[in-house]
């Protein structure tokens, strides 16, 4: 699904047993479930419902998850994680 919130395109290109891939600005980012547990066991429609209101910030309204490119590329820099419910 392509989201054009605020005029910027972002797309979930793949969902696997290991994580999800996000395509933005011709850059593909991988989010493994062990680093991004909020996406594990969620319905596909909630995962693909992503908005980009800036080139570096993404929001999943169905999951109430906000992530930046830095958080996705360098999860070790952001060790605090919400509890997976």
C-alpha positions as CSV (number, residue, x, y, z in Angstrom):
1,X,0.0,0.0,0.0
2,X,1.2,3.5,-0.8
3,X,0.5,6.3,1.6
4,X,0.7,9.9,0.4
5,X,0.1,11.6,3.7
6,X,1.6,15.1,3.6
7,X,2.6,14.4,0.0
8,X,5.4,11.9,0.7
9,X,5.3,8.3,-0.5
10,X,6.0,5.3,1.7
11,X,5.2,1.6,1.0
12,X,5.5,-1.7,2.9
13,X,7.0,-3.9,0.2
14,X,7.3,-7.2,2.0
15,X,6.1,-8.9,5.2
16,X,7.8,-12.1,6.3
17,X,8.1,-14.4,9.3
18,X,11.2,-12.3,10.2
19,X,10.1,-8.7,9.8
20,X,8.9,-6.1,7.3
21,X,10.5,-4.0,4.6
22,X,9.6,-0.4,4.1
23,X,10.4,1.5,0.9
24,X,10.8,5.3,1.0
25,X,12.6,7.7,-1.2
26,X,14.1,4.8,-3.2
27,X,15.6,3.3,0.0
28,X,14.4,0.0,1.5
29,X,14.6,-0.4,5.2
30,X,14.2,-3.8,7.0
31,X,12.5,-4.0,10.5
32,X,13.1,-7.3,12.2
33,X,10.4,-8.3,14.7
34,X,13.0,-8.8,17.4
35,X,13.9,-5.1,17.2
36,X,10.4,-3.9,16.3
37,X,8.0,-6.1,18.2
38,X,5.0,-3.9,17.7
39,X,4.5,-5.4,14.2
40,X,4.7,-9.0,15.2
41,X,1.3,-10.8,15.0
42,X,-0.5,-7.8,13.7
43,X,-3.0,-7.9,10.8
44,X,-1.5,-7.1,7.4
45,X,-3.9,-4.2,6.9
46,X,-2.5,-2.5,10.1
47,X,1.1,-3.0,9.0
48,X,0.6,-1.6,5.5
49,X,-1.4,1.4,6.8
50,X,1.7,3.7,7.2
51,X,2.0,7.4,6.8
52,X,5.0,9.6,6.1
53,X,4.6,13.2,7.2
54,X,8.3,13.9,6.7
55,X,11.1,12.2,4.9
56,X,12.4,10.8,8.1
57,X,9.3,10.0,10.2
58,X,6.7,7.3,9.7
59,X,3.5,6.6,11.6
60,X,1.3,3.5,11.8
61,X,-2.1,4.9,13.0
62,X,-3.7,1.5,13.6
63,X,-0.8,0.5,15.8
64,X,0.0,3.9,17.3
65,X,3.7,3.4,16.3
66,X,6.0,6.3,15.4
67,X,9.5,5.5,14.0
68,X,12.2,7.5,12.3
69,X,14.7,6.4,9.7
70,X,17.5,6.6,12.4
71,X,15.5,4.3,14.7
72,X,15.0,1.8,11.9
73,X,18.6,1.9,10.6
74,X,20.2,2.0,14.1
75,X,17.9,0.3,16.6
76,X,20.8,-0.2,19.0
77,X,20.9,3.6,19.6
78,X,17.3,3.5,20.9
79,X,17.3,0.7,23.5
80,X,14.0,1.6,25.1
81,X,11.1,-0.4,23.7
82,X,7.5,-0.5,24.5
83,X,6.1,-3.7,25.8
84,X,4.6,-6.0,23.2
85,X,1.0,-6.8,24.1
